Amino acid sequence: MGVGTSIFLIAVGAVLDFAVKVHNSNFNINTIGLILMIVGAIGLLLSLMFWGSWGGFGNYRRTQRVVRDGNQTVVDERGRY
């Protein structure tokens, strides 16, 4: 679950919990909204925790070092942060 999906679940849950007033004996729509907000908050926290380990779009450089020794060529590729 991504950050956008988590924020969407929090928003839908907030609308269901705070703005909708439905009296039904089968289920409580406010409880469903609260559950959606909790699931969205947990998903948002997990997404933000793992965002740092993903690597992102920057701070990664690939370096290539070519060493030629007579007839032999060695290519060393390393990724650095």
Secondary structure, 3 states (H helix, E strand, C coil): CCHHHHHHHHHHHHHHHHHCCCCCCCCCHHHHHHHHHHHHHHHHHHHHHHHHHHCCCCCCEEEEEEEEECCEEEEEEEEEC
